[in-house]
Amino acid sequence: MHQQPAPRPTPPFDATAARALRAALGMGPEHVAYGMRTSFGLPHVTPALVVAWERGAATPDTAELRALCGVLWCSPDDLIGAPRTLREHRVAGGLAAEDVARAVGLELLAYVRMEEADEWRGNDRQSATLAEVLDLSPAELVTVTGREPRLAEMLRGAVTTRWQEYVRPVGKLLPMQRRTVGHALRALHTEYRRQVTVPRGPGDGAASGAGDDAGRDFLDRIVDRFWSAVRLDTDG
């Protein structure tokens, strides 16, 4: 029985950049498609496919991306967006699924299923190895392993209660020095208290409402604020 080849991995694609580069060259989707067909031997590329790429409805594979770069006179870096998923980080690093699976100590099929479901289920040791293999920052690791909601919950607890009690659990979740985690949590706790503590007089409901709104906004963006506090601590 003939087995269909596995679909080729696709790198993260910056649809907005592709559209802007084409427009800057004064080209229409039909010109791009024609160039990819005649100069790069990709007869399946149509103007509709180019439009789909630019709208984010489809993503060019590696061969199509190289051809698109040739037609648009740009480098692949100009059209590759920031990786978001586990698969995109692996492809951006030029690694095969077998390489990553072997490095983190997983069966290939188990790892591929995690990529397909976009759900990382490795343990802490495997997660740390994954970060090394894919060159992930702590923020990227949290995102691709699906730990951001858990981190956000811990951070909200840290700023609204005693931040010291969260240094250890947050430190276990992230591949970071505990000292850095502690400094960031303390800074967040201080800033949150400043946001919600609004000077008010007798019956000053407006001030109370302003403090409530500021507090809610702070908690809604708690993860971004945490990474900003981490950068300030590590850069300082």
C-alpha positions, 0 to 999 in steps of 0.5 A: 500500500502506497503511503502518503508522504508526511506534510512538510513542516512550515516555518512561522510566516509574517503575512503582513510583511509579505503583503507590504513587500509585494506592494512596495515592489508594485506587484500584484498577487498574479505577478508573484504567482507567475514568478514562482511558477516560471522561475522556481518551478512551482506550477501549483502557485496561483494568485489565490494562493498568494492572497491566502498567504497574505491573509494568514489563511495558509502558510507557505512551506519551506520550498515555497518560502524560498521561492517567495523570497526570490520573487520579492527580493528579500531574505527569509528573515524578512518573511519569518515571523516570531515562532509561537508554537512548539513546532514553529520553534523547532522548524525555525531552529532547523531541527527534525522532530527526531532530534528534539524527541531524542534530546528530551528523552521521548518516543518520536510518536509521543513527541509528534503527538504533542506538537500536533495537539500543541500540548507539551506534557514533558516533566520538569527535566524534559522541559529544561532540556527542551528550552536548551535544544530549541534555545527558548527564553523562559517566556517562550518556554512558558508559552509553548508548554502551555504553562502561561495560565498557571503562571498567571494564577500564581502571579495574581496570588503573589501580588494580592497576598504574600509574594514570598510564599510564591517564590518557590512554586514560580521558581519550579515552574520556570528555568530561572534563578530563584533570586531573580524570581523573588526580585520580580515578585517583590517589585510586582507586589509593590507596584500592585499595592501602589496601583490599588491604594488611592488616596481618598477622602470621606465618601470619595467613591471616584477614588475607590473606583479608580483604584479598582480599575487600576488593580484589574488592569494590572492583574489582567496584564500580570504575565507581561508585567512579570517578564518586564520586571525580570528584564529589569532585574537581569539588565540592572 
